[in-house]
Amino acid sequence: MKKQRATRVLRILKAARKLLEPRGAWTQGSAARNLYGERVDPLLSASESWCLYGAIEKAGSKSVLDRRNALQAIENEIPHERHITYWNDRPSRRKGQVLKLLDKAIEAAS
C-alpha cells in the first residue's frame, strides 16, 4: 500500500475506534442505529451507534477505496472469518473484542 493511502487507512481505523469507544456506541445486527435503536444509514447524522462495518463506513465516507482497504486491514486480523459483519454479529461478541480487533489492525497498519 502506498504511504499516503496507508496513512488514510490508519486515519479511518483510528476514527472508527473513536466512534465505537463511548458507552452504547457499538451495535450488532445493523450497520448503524439511531437514538431509538432503529436501523439507519451509518452516514446519517442521526446514527448514534455502529457495528464495526458501519463505523468504517462512517469514518471513511469520502473514499470507497480507502474504506475497502481499511476493511481489508481488519479482515486480515480475523483469519477464520472472512467478513467483519459476520464476526461483529456473533451473539457471543463483545464490544471489548471489537476494540481489540481495531487495535490490532491499527498496529498492523502503523
KOLGU-4560 file (N, C-alpha, C; in nm, 3 decimals, padded with zeros to 5 digits):
<recs>
<n_xx: 00.084 n_yy: -00.116 n_zz: 00.000 ca_xx: 00.000 ca_yy: 00.000 ca_zz: 00.000 c_xx: 00.090 c_yy: 00.124 c_zz: 00.000 mol: A seq: 1 type: MET>
<n_xx: 00.056 n_yy: 00.220 n_zz: -00.081 ca_xx: 00.135 ca_yy: 00.343 ca_zz: -00.086 c_xx: 00.123 c_yy: 00.417 c_zz: 00.046 mol: A seq: 2 type: LYS>
<n_xx: 00.226 n_yy: 00.498 n_zz: 00.075 ca_xx: 00.233 ca_yy: 00.565 ca_zz: 00.204 c_xx: 00.111 c_yy: 00.655 c_zz: 00.231 mol: A seq: 3 type: LYS>
<n_xx: 00.070 n_yy: 00.735 n_zz: 00.134 ca_xx: -00.046 ca_yy: 00.823 ca_zz: 00.154 c_xx: -00.173 c_yy: 00.744 c_zz: 00.181 mol: A seq: 4 type: GLN>
<n_xx: -00.191 n_yy: 00.637 n_zz: 00.104 ca_xx: -00.310 ca_yy: 00.554 ca_zz: 00.122 c_xx: -00.305 c_yy: 00.485 c_zz: 00.258 mol: A seq: 5 type: ARG>
<n_xx: -00.186 n_yy: 00.437 n_zz: 00.296 ca_xx: -00.171 ca_yy: 00.372 ca_zz: 00.426 c_xx: -00.203 c_yy: 00.470 c_zz: 00.539 mol: A seq: 6 type: ALA>
<n_xx: -00.164 n_yy: 00.595 n_zz: 00.523 ca_xx: -00.193 ca_yy: 00.698 ca_zz: 00.622 c_xx: -00.343 c_yy: 00.722 c_zz: 00.631 mol: A seq: 7 type: THR>
<n_xx: -00.412 n_yy: 00.724 n_zz: 00.518 ca_xx: -00.557 ca_yy: 00.745 ca_zz: 00.518 c_xx: -00.629 c_yy: 00.625 c_zz: 00.582 mol: A seq: 8 type: ARG>
<n_xx: -00.582 n_yy: 00.505 n_zz: 00.552 ca_xx: -00.641 ca_yy: 00.385 ca_zz: 00.611 c_xx: -00.622 c_yy: 00.387 c_zz: 00.763 mol: A seq: 9 type: VAL>
<n_xx: -00.505 n_yy: 00.423 n_zz: 00.807 ca_xx: -00.478 ca_yy: 00.432 ca_zz: 00.950 c_xx: -00.571 c_yy: 00.535 c_zz: 01.016 mol: A seq: 10 type: LEU>
<n_xx: -00.591 n_yy: 00.648 n_zz: 00.948 ca_xx: -00.682 ca_yy: 00.751 ca_zz: 01.000 c_xx: -00.824 c_yy: 00.696 c_zz: 01.012 mol: A seq: 11 type: ARG>
<n_xx: -00.870 n_yy: 00.620 n_zz: 00.913 ca_xx: -01.004 ca_yy: 00.562 ca_zz: 00.916 c_xx: -01.016 c_yy: 00.463 c_zz: 01.032 mol: A seq: 12 type: ILE>
<n_xx: -00.918 n_yy: 00.377 n_zz: 01.049 ca_xx: -00.921 ca_yy: 00.279 ca_zz: 01.157 c_xx: -00.928 c_yy: 00.348 c_zz: 01.293 mol: A seq: 13 type: LEU>
<n_xx: -00.847 n_yy: 00.452 n_zz: 01.311 ca_xx: -00.847 ca_yy: 00.525 ca_zz: 01.439 c_xx: -00.978 c_yy: 00.598 c_zz: 01.460 mol: A seq: 14 type: LYS>
<n_xx: -01.033 n_yy: 00.657 n_zz: 01.355 ca_xx: -01.160 ca_yy: 00.728 ca_zz: 01.366 c_xx: -01.274 c_yy: 00.631 c_zz: 01.397 mol: A seq: 15 type: ALA>
<n_xx: -01.271 n_yy: 00.513 n_zz: 01.337 ca_xx: -01.374 ca_yy: 00.413 ca_zz: 01.365 c_xx: -01.366 c_yy: 00.369 c_zz: 01.511 mol: A seq: 16 type: ALA>
<n_xx: -01.246 n_yy: 00.351 n_zz: 01.561 ca_xx: -01.230 ca_yy: 00.313 ca_zz: 01.702 c_xx: -01.286 c_yy: 00.421 c_zz: 01.793 mol: A seq: 17 type: ARG>
<n_xx: -01.256 n_yy: 00.546 n_zz: 01.760 ca_xx: -01.306 ca_yy: 00.658 ca_zz: 01.840 c_xx: -01.459 c_yy: 00.663 c_zz: 01.840 mol: A seq: 18 type: LYS>
<n_xx: -01.520 n_yy: 00.634 n_zz: 01.725 ca_xx: -01.667 ca_yy: 00.630 ca_zz: 01.716 c_xx: -01.726 c_yy: 00.525 c_zz: 01.810 mol: A seq: 19 type: LEU>
<n_xx: -01.659 n_yy: 00.409 n_zz: 01.819 ca_xx: -01.712 ca_yy: 00.297 ca_zz: 01.895 c_xx: -01.679 c_yy: 00.301 c_zz: 02.043 mol: A seq: 20 type: LEU>
<n_xx: -01.589 n_yy: 00.386 n_zz: 02.086 ca_xx: -01.545 ca_yy: 00.390 ca_zz: 02.226 c_xx: -01.654 c_yy: 00.426 c_zz: 02.327 mol: A seq: 21 type: GLU>
<n_xx: -01.736 n_yy: 00.527 n_zz: 02.304 ca_xx: -01.832 ca_yy: 00.567 ca_zz: 02.407 c_xx: -01.932 c_yy: 00.455 c_zz: 02.441 mol: A seq: 22 type: PRO>
<n_xx: -01.981 n_yy: 00.459 n_zz: 02.563 ca_xx: -02.083 ca_yy: 00.362 ca_zz: 02.607 c_xx: -02.203 c_yy: 00.371 c_zz: 02.512 mol: A seq: 23 type: ARG>
<n_xx: -02.249 n_yy: 00.256 n_zz: 02.465 ca_xx: -02.366 ca_yy: 00.250 ca_zz: 02.379 c_xx: -02.340 c_yy: 00.279 c_zz: 02.232 mol: A seq: 24 type: GLY>
<n_xx: -02.213 n_yy: 00.299 n_zz: 02.194 ca_xx: -02.182 ca_yy: 00.336 ca_zz: 02.055 c_xx: -02.164 c_yy: 00.216 c_zz: 01.963 mol: A seq: 25 type: ALA>
<n_xx: -02.159 n_yy: 00.096 n_zz: 02.016 ca_xx: -02.142 ca_yy: -00.025 ca_zz: 01.934 c_xx: -02.275 c_yy: -00.099 c_zz: 01.926 mol: A seq: 26 type: TRP>
<n_xx: -02.305 n_yy: -00.154 n_zz: 01.809 ca_xx: -02.428 ca_yy: -00.231 ca_zz: 01.791 c_xx: -02.401 c_yy: -00.357 c_zz: 01.710 mol: A seq: 27 type: THR>
<n_xx: -02.500 n_yy: -00.441 n_zz: 01.705 ca_xx: -02.498 ca_yy: -00.563 ca_zz: 01.623 c_xx: -02.627 c_yy: -00.569 c_zz: 01.542 mol: A seq: 28 type: GLN>
<n_xx: -02.622 n_yy: -00.640 n_zz: 01.430 ca_xx: -02.742 ca_yy: -00.663 ca_zz: 01.351 c_xx: -02.782 c_yy: -00.550 c_zz: 01.257 mol: A seq: 29 type: GLY>
<n_xx: -02.706 n_yy: -00.445 n_zz: 01.256 ca_xx: -02.733 ca_yy: -00.331 ca_zz: 01.168 c_xx: -02.604 c_yy: -00.251 c_zz: 01.154 mol: A seq: 30 type: SER>
<n_xx: -02.586 n_yy: -00.188 n_zz: 01.040 ca_xx: -02.467 ca_yy: -00.104 ca_zz: 01.021 c_xx: -02.467 c_yy: 00.013 c_zz: 01.118 mol: A seq: 31 type: ALA>
<n_xx: -02.587 n_yy: 00.065 n_zz: 01.149 ca_xx: -02.600 ca_yy: 00.176 ca_zz: 01.244 c_xx: -02.742 c_yy: 00.181 c_zz: 01.299 mol: A seq: 32 type: ALA>
<n_xx: -02.754 n_yy: 00.246 n_zz: 01.412 ca_xx: -02.885 ca_yy: 00.266 ca_zz: 01.475 c_xx: -02.895 c_yy: 00.409 c_zz: 01.526 mol: A seq: 33 type: ARG>
<n_xx: -03.018 n_yy: 00.458 n_zz: 01.532 ca_xx: -03.040 ca_yy: 00.593 ca_zz: 01.587 c_xx: -03.062 c_yy: 00.583 c_zz: 01.738 mol: A seq: 34 type: ASN>
<n_xx: -03.097 n_yy: 00.694 n_zz: 01.799 ca_xx: -03.118 ca_yy: 00.702 ca_zz: 01.943 c_xx: -03.225 c_yy: 00.605 c_zz: 01.993 mol: A seq: 35 type: LEU>
<n_xx: -03.319 n_yy: 00.571 n_zz: 01.906 ca_xx: -03.429 ca_yy: 00.481 ca_zz: 01.943 c_xx: -03.400 c_yy: 00.335 c_zz: 01.910 mol: A seq: 36 type: TYR>
<n_xx: -03.280 n_yy: 00.306 n_zz: 01.861 ca_xx: -03.243 ca_yy: 00.170 ca_zz: 01.828 c_xx: -03.290 c_yy: 00.125 c_zz: 01.691 mol: A seq: 37 type: GLY>
<n_xx: -03.343 n_yy: 00.218 n_zz: 01.613 ca_xx: -03.390 ca_yy: 00.186 ca_zz: 01.478 c_xx: -03.272 c_yy: 00.184 c_zz: 01.381 mol: A seq: 38 type: GLU>
<n_xx: -03.280 n_yy: 00.096 n_zz: 01.283 ca_xx: -03.175 ca_yy: 00.087 ca_zz: 01.181 c_xx: -03.173 c_yy: 00.213 c_zz: 01.097 mol: A seq: 39 type: ARG>
<n_xx: -03.052 n_yy: 00.266 n_zz: 01.077 ca_xx: -03.034 ca_yy: 00.385 ca_zz: 00.993 c_xx: -02.906 c_yy: 00.369 c_zz: 00.912 mol: A seq: 40 type: VAL>
<n_xx: -02.892 n_yy: 00.451 n_zz: 00.811 ca_xx: -02.770 ca_yy: 00.455 ca_zz: 00.732 c_xx: -02.656 c_yy: 00.503 c_zz: 00.822 mol: A seq: 41 type: ASP>
<n_xx: -02.540 n_yy: 00.437 n_zz: 00.818 ca_xx: -02.429 ca_yy: 00.477 ca_zz: 00.905 c_xx: -02.376 c_yy: 00.618 c_zz: 00.878 mol: A seq: 42 type: PRO>
<n_xx: -02.406 n_yy: 00.673 n_zz: 00.761 ca_xx: -02.356 ca_yy: 00.807 ca_zz: 00.728 c_xx: -02.447 c_yy: 00.919 c_zz: 00.777 mol: A seq: 43 type: LEU>
<n_xx: -02.568 n_yy: 00.884 n_zz: 00.818 ca_xx: -02.662 ca_yy: 00.986 ca_zz: 00.864 c_xx: -02.619 c_yy: 01.046 c_zz: 00.998 mol: A seq: 44 type: LEU>
<n_xx: -02.649 n_yy: 01.173 n_zz: 01.016 ca_xx: -02.617 ca_yy: 01.237 ca_zz: 01.143 c_xx: -02.700 c_yy: 01.179 c_zz: 01.257 mol: A seq: 45 type: SER>
<n_xx: -02.812 n_yy: 01.114 n_zz: 01.225 ca_xx: -02.897 ca_yy: 01.052 ca_zz: 01.326 c_xx: -02.837 c_yy: 00.924 c_zz: 01.383 mol: A seq: 46 type: ALA>
<n_xx: -02.733 n_yy: 00.872 n_zz: 01.320 ca_xx: -02.674 ca_yy: 00.748 ca_zz: 01.370 c_xx: -02.603 c_yy: 00.775 c_zz: 01.503 mol: A seq: 47 type: SER>
<n_xx: -02.633 n_yy: 00.688 n_zz: 01.600 ca_xx: -02.580 ca_yy: 00.701 ca_zz: 01.735 c_xx: -02.490 c_yy: 00.584 c_zz: 01.772 mol: A seq: 48 type: GLU>
<n_xx: -02.510 n_yy: 00.470 n_zz: 01.705 ca_xx: -02.427 ca_yy: 00.352 ca_zz: 01.730 c_xx: -02.402 c_yy: 00.282 c_zz: 01.598 mol: A seq: 49 type: SER>
<n_xx: -02.290 n_yy: 00.208 n_zz: 01.592 ca_xx: -02.246 ca_yy: 00.145 ca_zz: 01.468 c_xx: -02.193 c_yy: 00.006 c_zz: 01.496 mol: A seq: 50 type: TRP>
<n_xx: -02.207 n_yy: -00.083 n_zz: 01.399 ca_xx: -02.132 ca_yy: -00.208 ca_zz: 01.404 c_xx: -01.992 c_yy: -00.174 c_zz: 01.352 mol: A seq: 51 type: CYS>
<n_xx: -01.903 n_yy: -00.268 n_zz: 01.354 ca_xx: -01.767 ca_yy: -00.243 ca_zz: 01.308 c_xx: -01.766 c_yy: -00.196 c_zz: 01.163 mol: A seq: 52 type: LEU>
<n_xx: -01.844 n_yy: -00.263 n_zz: 01.078 ca_xx: -01.852 ca_yy: -00.225 ca_zz: 00.938 c_xx: -01.908 c_yy: -00.083 c_zz: 00.923 mol: A seq: 53 type: TYR>
<n_xx: -02.015 n_yy: -00.053 n_zz: 00.995 ca_xx: -02.076 ca_yy: 00.080 ca_zz: 00.989 c_xx: -01.983 c_yy: 00.190 c_zz: 01.036 mol: A seq: 54 type: GLY>
<n_xx: -01.902 n_yy: 00.159 n_zz: 01.138 ca_xx: -01.805 ca_yy: 00.258 ca_zz: 01.188 c_xx: -01.699 c_yy: 00.289 c_zz: 01.082 mol: A seq: 55 type: ALA>
<n_xx: -01.656 n_yy: 00.186 n_zz: 01.008 ca_xx: -01.560 ca_yy: 00.208 ca_zz: 00.899 c_xx: -01.626 c_yy: 00.292 c_zz: 00.789 mol: A seq: 56 type: ILE>
<n_xx: -01.751 n_yy: 00.261 n_zz: 00.757 ca_xx: -01.823 ca_yy: 00.339 ca_zz: 00.656 c_xx: -01.830 c_yy: 00.486 c_zz: 00.697 mol: A seq: 57 type: GLU>
<n_xx: -01.867 n_yy: 00.511 n_zz: 00.821 ca_xx: -01.881 ca_yy: 00.648 ca_zz: 00.871 c_xx: -01.745 c_yy: 00.719 c_zz: 00.872 mol: A seq: 58 type: LYS>
<n_xx: -01.643 n_yy: 00.650 n_zz: 00.921 ca_xx: -01.511 ca_yy: 00.711 ca_zz: 00.935 c_xx: -01.443 c_yy: 00.737 c_zz: 00.801 mol: A seq: 59 type: ALA>
<n_xx: -01.475 n_yy: 00.655 n_zz: 00.701 ca_xx: -01.410 ca_yy: 00.669 ca_zz: 00.571 c_xx: -01.504 c_yy: 00.707 c_zz: 00.460 mol: A seq: 60 type: GLY>
<n_xx: -01.604 n_yy: 00.786 n_zz: 00.492 ca_xx: -01.713 ca_yy: 00.813 ca_zz: 00.397 c_xx: -01.670 c_yy: 00.884 c_zz: 00.269 mol: A seq: 61 type: SER>
<n_xx: -01.550 n_yy: 00.940 n_zz: 00.264 ca_xx: -01.511 ca_yy: 01.016 ca_zz: 00.145 c_xx: -01.445 c_yy: 00.932 c_zz: 00.036 mol: A seq: 62 type: LYS>
<n_xx: -01.395 n_yy: 00.814 n_zz: 00.069 ca_xx: -01.323 ca_yy: 00.736 ca_zz: -00.030 c_xx: -01.358 c_yy: 00.587 c_zz: -00.023 mol: A seq: 63 type: SER>
<n_xx: -01.420 n_yy: 00.538 n_zz: -00.128 ca_xx: -01.455 ca_yy: 00.396 ca_zz: -00.135 c_xx: -01.330 c_yy: 00.309 c_zz: -00.128 mol: A seq: 64 type: VAL>
<n_xx: -01.225 n_yy: 00.345 n_zz: -00.199 ca_xx: -01.103 ca_yy: 00.266 ca_zz: -00.199 c_xx: -01.038 c_yy: 00.262 c_zz: -00.061 mol: A seq: 65 type: LEU>
<n_xx: -01.033 n_yy: 00.375 n_zz: 00.006 ca_xx: -00.975 ca_yy: 00.377 ca_zz: 00.140 c_xx: -01.058 c_yy: 00.295 c_zz: 00.238 mol: A seq: 66 type: ASP>
<n_xx: -01.191 n_yy: 00.300 n_zz: 00.225 ca_xx: -01.277 ca_yy: 00.218 ca_zz: 00.310 c_xx: -01.251 c_yy: 00.070 c_zz: 00.284 mol: A seq: 67 type: ARG>
<n_xx: -01.242 n_yy: 00.033 n_zz: 00.159 ca_xx: -01.214 ca_yy: -00.108 ca_zz: 00.126 c_xx: -01.081 c_yy: -00.153 c_zz: 00.187 mol: A seq: 68 type: ARG>
<n_xx: -00.981 n_yy: -00.067 n_zz: 00.178 ca_xx: -00.850 ca_yy: -00.101 ca_zz: 00.234 c_xx: -00.856 c_yy: -00.111 c_zz: 00.387 mol: A seq: 69 type: ASN>
<n_xx: -00.933 n_yy: -00.025 n_zz: 00.450 ca_xx: -00.950 ca_yy: -00.032 ca_zz: 00.596 c_xx: -01.022 c_yy: -00.161 c_zz: 00.635 mol: A seq: 70 type: ALA>
<n_xx: -01.126 n_yy: -00.197 n_zz: 00.560 ca_xx: -01.197 ca_yy: -00.322 ca_zz: 00.585 c_xx: -01.105 c_yy: -00.441 c_zz: 00.567 mol: A seq: 71 type: LEU>
<n_xx: -01.021 n_yy: -00.436 n_zz: 00.465 ca_xx: -00.926 ca_yy: -00.544 ca_zz: 00.441 c_xx: -00.825 c_yy: -00.555 c_zz: 00.555 mol: A seq: 72 type: GLN>
<n_xx: -00.780 n_yy: -00.440 n_zz: 00.606 ca_xx: -00.686 ca_yy: -00.440 ca_zz: 00.719 c_xx: -00.747 c_yy: -00.509 c_zz: 00.841 mol: A seq: 73 type: ALA>
<n_xx: -00.876 n_yy: -00.489 n_zz: 00.862 ca_xx: -00.944 ca_yy: -00.556 ca_zz: 00.974 c_xx: -00.962 c_yy: -00.704 c_zz: 00.945 mol: A seq: 74 type: ILE>
<n_xx: -01.007 n_yy: -00.737 n_zz: 00.824 ca_xx: -01.029 ca_yy: -00.877 ca_zz: 00.789 c_xx: -00.900 c_yy: -00.957 c_zz: 00.793 mol: A seq: 75 type: GLU>
<n_xx: -00.787 n_yy: -00.893 n_zz: 00.769 ca_xx: -00.658 ca_yy: -00.962 ca_zz: 00.779 c_xx: -00.631 c_yy: -01.009 c_zz: 00.922 mol: A seq: 76 type: ASN>
<n_xx: -00.694 n_yy: -00.946 n_zz: 01.019 ca_xx: -00.674 ca_yy: -00.981 ca_zz: 01.160 c_xx: -00.773 c_yy: -01.085 c_zz: 01.210 mol: A seq: 77 type: GLU>
<n_xx: -00.869 n_yy: -01.125 n_zz: 01.128 ca_xx: -00.967 ca_yy: -01.229 ca_zz: 01.166 c_xx: -00.967 c_yy: -01.339 c_zz: 01.060 mol: A seq: 78 type: ILE>
<n_xx: -00.862 n_yy: -01.421 n_zz: 01.058 ca_xx: -00.844 ca_yy: -01.519 ca_zz: 00.950 c_xx: -00.953 c_yy: -01.625 c_zz: 00.941 mol: A seq: 79 type: PRO>
<n_xx: -01.023 n_yy: -01.655 n_zz: 01.048 ca_xx: -01.124 ca_yy: -01.760 ca_zz: 01.043 c_xx: -01.262 c_yy: -01.708 c_zz: 01.001 mol: A seq: 80 type: HIS>
<n_xx: -01.273 n_yy: -01.579 n_zz: 00.987 ca_xx: -01.400 ca_yy: -01.517 ca_zz: 00.949 c_xx: -01.368 c_yy: -01.418 c_zz: 00.838 mol: A seq: 81 type: GLU>
<n_xx: -01.419 n_yy: -01.439 n_zz: 00.721 ca_xx: -01.379 ca_yy: -01.357 ca_zz: 00.607 c_xx: -01.458 c_yy: -01.228 c_zz: 00.589 mol: A seq: 82 type: ARG>
<n_xx: -01.554 n_yy: -01.201 n_zz: 00.672 ca_xx: -01.623 ca_yy: -01.073 ca_zz: 00.661 c_xx: -01.653 c_yy: -01.020 c_zz: 00.801 mol: A seq: 83 type: HIS>
<n_xx: -01.622 n_yy: -00.895 n_zz: 00.823 ca_xx: -01.635 ca_yy: -00.840 ca_zz: 00.958 c_xx: -01.780 c_yy: -00.833 c_zz: 01.006 mol: A seq: 84 type: ILE>
<n_xx: -01.875 n_yy: -00.828 n_zz: 00.915 ca_xx: -02.015 ca_yy: -00.824 ca_zz: 00.958 c_xx: -02.052 c_yy: -00.951 c_zz: 01.034 mol: A seq: 85 type: THR>
<n_xx: -02.013 n_yy: -01.066 n_zz: 00.981 ca_xx: -02.041 ca_yy: -01.193 ca_zz: 01.050 c_xx: -01.966 c_yy: -01.198 c_zz: 01.182 mol: A seq: 86 type: TYR>
<n_xx: -01.842 n_yy: -01.154 n_zz: 01.182 ca_xx: -01.761 ca_yy: -01.154 ca_zz: 01.304 c_xx: -01.827 c_yy: -01.063 c_zz: 01.409 mol: A seq: 87 type: TRP>
<n_xx: -01.863 n_yy: -00.942 n_zz: 01.371 ca_xx: -01.924 ca_yy: -00.845 ca_zz: 01.462 c_xx: -02.056 c_yy: -00.897 c_zz: 01.520 mol: A seq: 88 type: ASN>
<n_xx: -02.135 n_yy: -00.966 n_zz: 01.438 ca_xx: -02.270 ca_yy: -01.002 ca_zz: 01.478 c_xx: -02.282 c_yy: -01.137 c_zz: 01.549 mol: A seq: 89 type: ASP>
<n_xx: -02.172 n_yy: -01.203 n_zz: 01.574 ca_xx: -02.179 ca_yy: -01.328 ca_zz: 01.652 c_xx: -02.243 c_yy: -01.297 c_zz: 01.787 mol: A seq: 90 type: ARG>
<n_xx: -02.339 n_yy: -01.378 n_zz: 01.831 ca_xx: -02.406 ca_yy: -01.350 ca_zz: 01.958 c_xx: -02.310 c_yy: -01.338 c_zz: 02.078 mol: A seq: 91 type: PRO>
<n_xx: -02.200 n_yy: -01.409 n_zz: 02.073 ca_xx: -02.105 ca_yy: -01.406 ca_zz: 02.186 c_xx: -02.007 c_yy: -01.287 c_zz: 02.178 mol: A seq: 92 type: SER>
<n_xx: -02.013 n_yy: -01.210 n_zz: 02.071 ca_xx: -01.919 ca_yy: -01.098 ca_zz: 02.051 c_xx: -01.946 c_yy: -00.988 c_zz: 02.152 mol: A seq: 93 type: ARG>
<n_xx: -01.838 n_yy: -00.928 n_zz: 02.201 ca_xx: -01.847 ca_yy: -00.817 ca_zz: 02.296 c_xx: -01.772 c_yy: -00.696 c_zz: 02.242 mol: A seq: 94 type: ARG>
<n_xx: -01.812 n_yy: -00.581 n_zz: 02.286 ca_xx: -01.751 ca_yy: -00.456 ca_zz: 02.240 c_xx: -01.600 c_yy: -00.455 c_zz: 02.264 mol: A seq: 95 type: LYS>
<n_xx: -01.555 n_yy: -00.504 n_zz: 02.377 ca_xx: -01.412 ca_yy: -00.507 ca_zz: 02.406 c_xx: -01.334 c_yy: -00.583 c_zz: 02.300 mol: A seq: 96 type: GLY>
<n_xx: -01.392 n_yy: -00.691 n_zz: 02.247 ca_xx: -01.328 ca_yy: -00.768 ca_zz: 02.141 c_xx: -01.318 c_yy: -00.687 c_zz: 02.013 mol: A seq: 97 type: GLN>
<n_xx: -01.421 n_yy: -00.609 n_zz: 01.986 ca_xx: -01.422 ca_yy: -00.524 ca_zz: 01.867 c_xx: -01.312 c_yy: -00.419 c_zz: 01.876 mol: A seq: 98 type: VAL>
<n_xx: -01.301 n_yy: -00.355 n_zz: 01.992 ca_xx: -01.197 ca_yy: -00.254 ca_zz: 02.010 c_xx: -01.057 c_yy: -00.315 c_zz: 02.003 mol: A seq: 99 type: LEU>
<n_xx: -01.040 n_yy: -00.435 n_zz: 02.058 ca_xx: -00.910 ca_yy: -00.503 ca_zz: 02.050 c_xx: -00.875 c_yy: -00.537 c_zz: 01.905 mol: A seq: 100 type: LYS>
<n_xx: -00.974 n_yy: -00.579 n_zz: 01.828 ca_xx: -00.951 ca_yy: -00.608 ca_zz: 01.687 c_xx: -00.906 c_yy: -00.481 c_zz: 01.613 mol: A seq: 101 type: LEU>
<n_xx: -00.973 n_yy: -00.372 n_zz: 01.640 ca_xx: -00.932 ca_yy: -00.244 ca_zz: 01.579 c_xx: -00.790 c_yy: -00.207 c_zz: 01.621 mol: A seq: 102 type: LEU>
<n_xx: -00.757 n_yy: -00.229 n_zz: 01.747 ca_xx: -00.621 ca_yy: -00.201 ca_zz: 01.794 c_xx: -00.518 c_yy: -00.283 c_zz: 01.717 mol: A seq: 103 type: ASP>
<n_xx: -00.549 n_yy: -00.412 n_zz: 01.694 ca_xx: -00.458 ca_yy: -00.497 ca_zz: 01.617 c_xx: -00.442 c_yy: -00.447 c_zz: 01.474 mol: A seq: 104 type: LYS>
<n_xx: -00.553 n_yy: -00.408 n_zz: 01.413 ca_xx: -00.547 ca_yy: -00.356 ca_zz: 01.275 c_xx: -00.471 c_yy: -00.225 c_zz: 01.269 mol: A seq: 105 type: ALA>
<n_xx: -00.490 n_yy: -00.140 n_zz: 01.368 ca_xx: -00.417 ca_yy: -00.013 ca_zz: 01.375 c_xx: -00.267 c_yy: -00.038 c_zz: 01.390 mol: A seq: 106 type: ILE>
<n_xx: -00.233 n_yy: -00.130 n_zz: 01.477 ca_xx: -00.092 ca_yy: -00.162 ca_zz: 01.496 c_xx: -00.029 c_yy: -00.219 c_zz: 01.368 mol: A seq: 107 type: GLU>
<n_xx: -00.101 n_yy: -00.306 n_zz: 01.301 ca_xx: -00.050 ca_yy: -00.366 ca_zz: 01.177 c_xx: -00.036 c_yy: -00.262 c_zz: 01.067 mol: A seq: 108 type: ALA>
<n_xx: -00.124 n_yy: -00.161 n_zz: 01.066 ca_xx: -00.120 ca_yy: -00.058 ca_zz: 00.963 c_xx: -00.019 c_yy: 00.053 c_zz: 00.992 mol: A seq: 109 type: ALA>
<n_xx: 00.028 n_yy: 00.057 n_zz: 01.116 ca_xx: 00.123 ca_yy: 00.164 ca_zz: 01.155 c_xx: 00.263 c_yy: 00.140 c_zz: 01.102 mol: A seq: 110 type: SER>
</recs>
